[in-house]
Amino acid sequence: MTTAVLPSLPSYDGAELVVPAPGAGPGNWAGAASAVLVDGVFWLAWRNRRPLGVGRGVSVSVARSLDGVAFETVAEVHRDQLGCESLERPVLVPLPEGGWRLYLSCATWGSKHWWVDSLTASTPEELPRGARRMVLTGDDATAVKDPVIDIDPDTDEWQMWLCCHPLTAPGEEDRMTTRRLTSVDGLRWEDQGVVLAGRPGEWDARGARVTTVLSREPLVVLYDGRPDAASNWFETTGVAHADGARLVADPDRPPIASPYADGAFRYASAVPLPDGRTRFYVEAARPDGAHDLVTVVR
C-alpha cells in the first residue's frame, strides 16, 4: 500500500470531546462507539463503563446530532435488560428496508464468554423496547464480541468483522483475532474464516480487532492491536488492507496512540462526510487514565 491511495487517518491532534468518561481515573471509559450519518443527522451509540468491581460496561447510549460533536441522548440500554455482566461495543445500523437495529456485545456472568445480541425497532428512540434476537452465541471455546458491520449499497450484501477470543487456555482469554462473516439479512450469518490476526514480535502480537471500514474498493480498515496481555484495554490503532481473502497490516505505519496515560486510541468508527472528508469517533486515553469518546475530522 502506498501513501497516495491510503484514506485519511485519525489522530489525537485537534480532537474534540464528545462524551466524557463517567468518572476520573483508570477503568472509567466512554467509547467503543459506532456512528452513522443518515439524512444529515449523525447517530451515535457507545458503551459506558466503570472500573472492575464497580460496574464494568453498565449501559449503551444512543444519541443524535446535527454537527457531529454535540449529541442529544435519545435511548439507553442497561446490562440488566439483557441479563449480562457487561456490555462492550455496540453497532447501530439503519436497515435497508427501514427501521434500525442495535447490535450489543454481552458478557456471560462469571465467565470470559461473550455473545452478540440485537434489538430492532422502527426508530432509534424505540430500540430499548425493540424486538430482541440473539445473533451470535459463541461457544465453550470462543467468545464473540465487538462486531463491525457494513452493508454494500450496491449489492445489499452484509459483511461483519467479528472479534473472537479463544477460551481454551485459562488466563489467555485476552488474545483476539478477527473473522469475516456474511449475511443477507443481518441476523443469520455465515462464517468465512479468520481474516486478521496478530503478528509475532510486532506491536499487535497479542491480537488484532477490525474496528471500522475506511474504503470498500480497495478494502482498507482500521484495527486495534496490542503487544502483550498487560496492554489489554489499552489498544492502539493500525491500518490493514485486503490481500485476497485476508487482511494484511500496513508494515510501514506505526500504531496511532493517545499522547496520554496508557496511550489507548481504540474502537475507531469512520463516518464519510459529503465533502469527501471523514469524521472519526475514537475512545482515547486522557491524562488521568480515564478514556473519553472524542471526534476528529480528516
C-alpha positions in Angstrom: 0.0 0.0 0.0 1.3 3.5 -0.8 0.6 6.7 0.9 -1.1 8.0 -2.3 -4.0 5.5 -2.0 -4.3 5.4 1.8 -7.5 7.1 3.1 -7.2 9.8 5.7 -6.4 8.5 9.2 -7.4 9.8 12.6 -5.1 11.2 15.3 -5.5 12.8 18.7 -4.4 16.2 17.3 -7.3 18.5 17.1 -9.8 16.0 18.6 -13.0 17.4 20.2 -14.7 15.9 23.3 -18.0 14.2 22.5 -18.7 12.1 25.7 -16.5 12.4 28.8 -15.6 9.3 30.8 -18.2 8.6 33.5 -15.6 9.2 36.2 -12.0 10.1 36.9 -9.1 7.6 36.7 -8.4 4.3 35.0 -11.3 2.0 34.2 -13.8 4.8 33.6 -14.4 4.7 29.9 -16.8 6.3 27.4 -16.3 4.9 23.9 -16.4 1.7 21.9 -18.6 3.7 19.6 -20.5 3.1 16.4 -21.6 6.1 14.2 -23.6 6.7 11.0 -24.8 9.7 9.1 -28.3 9.5 7.8 -30.1 12.4 6.0 -27.9 15.0 7.6 -28.1 13.6 11.1 -25.3 11.9 13.0 -26.4 8.9 15.0 -24.0 7.5 17.7 -24.1 4.5 20.0 -21.4 4.0 22.7 -20.6 1.9 25.8 -20.4 3.5 29.3 -18.0 1.6 31.6 -17.0 1.8 35.2 -13.9 0.1 36.7 -13.8 -3.6 37.6 -15.6 -4.3 40.8 -18.0 -1.3 40.4 -19.8 -2.0 37.2 -17.8 -2.7 34.1 -19.9 -2.0 31.0 -23.1 -0.9 32.6 -25.0 0.6 29.6 -25.1 1.6 25.9 -26.4 5.0 24.9 -27.8 6.1 21.6 -27.8 9.8 20.6 -28.3 12.2 17.7 -26.5 15.3 16.5 -26.6 17.8 13.6 -23.0 18.8 13.9 -21.3 15.5 14.9 -20.0 16.9 18.1 -22.9 17.9 20.4 -25.2 14.9 20.9 -28.6 14.5 22.5 -29.2 11.1 24.1 -32.5 9.5 22.9 -32.2 6.0 24.2 -30.3 3.8 26.7 -30.0 0.0 27.1 -28.8 -1.3 30.5 -27.0 -4.5 31.0 -29.7 -5.8 33.4 -32.2 -5.7 30.5 -30.1 -8.3 28.6 -29.1 -10.4 31.7 -25.4 -9.9 31.0 -22.5 -9.0 33.3 -21.0 -6.3 31.0 -21.6 -4.6 27.7 -18.9 -3.7 25.2 -19.0 -2.3 21.7 -22.5 -1.7 20.1 -23.3 -1.3 16.4 -26.1 1.0 15.3 -27.4 0.1 11.8 -30.1 1.8 9.7 -31.8 -1.1 7.9 -32.2 -1.1 4.1 -35.9 -1.9 4.4 -36.4 0.8 7.0 -36.1 0.8 10.8 -33.0 0.4 13.0 -31.0 -2.3 14.6 -28.7 -2.1 17.6 -26.2 -5.0 18.0 -24.8 -5.5 21.5 -21.7 -7.3 22.8 -22.8 -9.1 26.0 -20.7 -10.8 28.7 -21.9 -14.0 30.3 -21.9 -13.8 34.1 -18.9 -15.3 35.9 -17.2 -16.2 32.6 -14.9 -15.0 29.9 -17.6 -15.8 27.3 -19.3 -13.2 25.2 -22.2 -13.3 22.8 -23.8 -10.8 20.3 -27.4 -9.8 20.8 -29.7 -7.4 18.9 -32.7 -5.1 19.3 -34.7 -4.0 16.2 -37.2 -1.1 16.1 -38.8 1.5 13.9 -36.8 4.4 15.3 -33.6 4.8 17.4 -35.7 6.0 20.3 -37.7 2.7 20.4 -34.6 0.5 20.4 -34.7 -0.4 24.1 -38.2 -1.8 23.6 -37.4 -3.3 20.2 -37.6 -6.9 19.1 -34.8 -8.9 20.7 -32.9 -11.7 18.9 -29.6 -13.4 19.7 -27.3 -13.1 16.7 -24.1 -15.0 17.5 -23.8 -17.3 20.5 -20.1 -18.1 20.6 -19.4 -21.4 22.3 -17.3 -23.0 25.0 -14.2 -22.4 23.0 -14.8 -18.9 21.7 -16.1 -15.6 22.9 -17.6 -13.3 20.2 -17.9 -9.5 20.5 -17.3 -6.1 19.1 -18.8 -6.6 15.6 -18.2 -4.2 12.8 -21.0 -4.3 10.2 -21.0 -2.9 6.7 -23.8 -3.1 4.1 -22.8 -2.6 0.5 -25.4 -0.2 -1.0 -24.9 -1.6 -4.5 -25.4 -5.3 -3.6 -27.2 -5.2 -0.2 -24.6 -7.7 1.0 -24.0 -7.6 4.7 -20.4 -8.1 6.0 -19.3 -8.5 9.6 -15.9 -8.4 11.1 -16.1 -10.2 14.4 -13.6 -10.1 17.3 -13.1 -13.6 18.6 -11.3 -14.6 21.9 -10.2 -18.2 22.4 -11.3 -19.6 25.8 -9.4 -22.9 25.7 -6.3 -21.7 27.7 -7.2 -20.2 31.2 -5.6 -16.8 31.7 -5.0 -16.3 28.0 -8.5 -15.3 27.0 -7.5 -11.7 26.1 -5.9 -13.0 22.8 -8.0 -11.9 19.8 -8.4 -12.5 16.1 -10.9 -11.1 13.5 -13.2 -13.3 11.5 -15.3 -12.2 8.5 -18.9 -13.2 8.2 -21.6 -12.6 5.5 -25.4 -12.3 5.6 -28.4 -11.4 3.6 -30.4 -10.0 6.5 -28.0 -9.2 9.3 -29.4 -11.9 11.6 -28.3 -15.2 10.0 -24.5 -15.2 9.4 -22.1 -17.4 7.6 -18.5 -17.6 8.9 -15.9 -17.1 6.2 -12.9 -17.6 8.5 -10.1 -15.7 10.1 -9.0 -12.6 8.1 -6.8 -10.8 10.6 -4.5 -11.9 13.4 -1.6 -10.5 15.4 1.9 -10.6 14.1 4.6 -12.2 16.3 7.2 -9.7 17.5 5.1 -6.7 16.4 3.1 -4.1 18.2 -0.1 -6.2 17.5 1.4 -9.5 18.6 -1.3 -10.3 21.2 -4.2 -9.8 18.7 -6.0 -7.7 16.1 -9.6 -6.5 16.0 -11.1 -4.7 13.0 -12.8 -1.5 14.2 -14.0 0.3 11.0 -14.1 0.2 7.2 -12.2 3.1 5.6 -13.0 2.1 2.0 -14.6 -0.8 0.2 -12.7 -0.8 -3.0 -10.0 -1.3 -2.3 -10.9 -2.7 1.1 -9.0 -0.7 3.8 -9.8 -1.0 7.5 -8.6 0.3 10.9 -7.9 -2.2 13.6 -7.0 -2.4 17.3 -3.9 -4.2 18.4 -1.6 -4.7 21.4 1.7 -6.3 22.0 1.0 -8.3 25.2 -1.6 -9.3 27.8 -0.5 -6.3 30.1 -1.8 -4.0 27.3 -5.3 -5.4 27.4 -7.8 -2.4 27.3 -5.1 -0.1 26.1 -5.1 -0.9 22.4 -3.8 1.4 19.7 -4.9 1.7 16.1 -3.4 0.3 12.9 -4.2 0.1 9.2 -4.8 -3.1 7.2 -5.8 -3.7 3.6 -7.2 -6.7 1.7 -4.8 -9.2 0.2 -7.0 -11.9 -1.3 -9.4 -13.2 1.3 -7.3 -11.9 4.2 -6.3 -8.5 5.6 -2.7 -7.5 5.8 -1.4 -5.0 8.3 0.5 -2.0 6.8 4.0 -2.6 7.9 5.3 0.9 7.3 2.9 2.7 9.7 3.4 2.8 13.5 0.2 2.5 15.5 -1.9 5.6 16.3 -2.0 6.3 20.0 -3.1 8.9 22.5 -0.3 11.0 24.0 -1.7 10.5 27.5 -1.7 7.9 30.2 -1.9 4.3 28.9 -1.9 5.6 25.3 -5.2 3.9 24.4 -6.6 5.0 21.0 -9.1 2.3 20.1 -12.5 1.4 18.7 -12.3 3.9 15.8 -15.5 4.5 13.8 -15.3 6.3 10.5 -18.2 8.3 9.0 -17.8 9.6 5.4 -18.8 13.2 5.0 -20.5 14.8 1.9 -17.4 17.0 1.3 -15.1 13.9 0.9 -13.6 14.1 4.4 -14.1 11.6 7.2 -15.3 12.2 10.8 -13.8 9.7 13.2 -15.0 8.8 16.6 -12.4 7.2 18.9 -12.1 6.1 22.5 -8.9 7.8 23.7 -6.9 7.9 27.0 -6.8 11.2 28.8 -4.1 12.3 31.3 -5.8 10.8 34.4 -6.1 7.4 32.8 -9.8 7.6 32.0 -11.0 7.2 28.4 -13.1 9.8 26.7 -15.0 9.5 23.4 -13.6 12.1 21.0 -14.1 13.1 17.4 -11.8 14.5 14.7 -12.3 15.3 11.0 -9.6 14.4 8.5 
